[in-house]
Amino acid sequence: MIFSEGRAEFRGRNHDYDTYTEIAVSPEDDIELRRVRITNRARTRRAIDVTSYAEVVLAPPAADVLHPAFSNLFVQTEISAGSGQSSARAGPAPRASRHPGCCT
């Protein structure tokens, strides 16, 4: 593991493959970038599944502390078909899920 300002790198080595994960946070924008590289060193072809996890919080830290579950309720995610990049943004509560007389 290598940690530096705004960036973390993780390297792993197994007998058949190497892994490298880089996570960077932009100092100017509210974004996090992740890059994963897996190198197959075996002589046989392999099929693998890669899973990543991130907790998306789109509220100021104080609001998240007060209502941590609420701040994640209306996050919409999207994956770009061509690049495989994913993005998340906050959206309003869906109309169907609003309680009558509660919200306008």
Summary of the structure (lengths in Angstrom):
residues: 104
radius of gyration: 18.9
end to end distance: 48.9
largest distance: 64.2
contacts: 169
relative contact order: 0.11
helix: 12%
strand: 37%
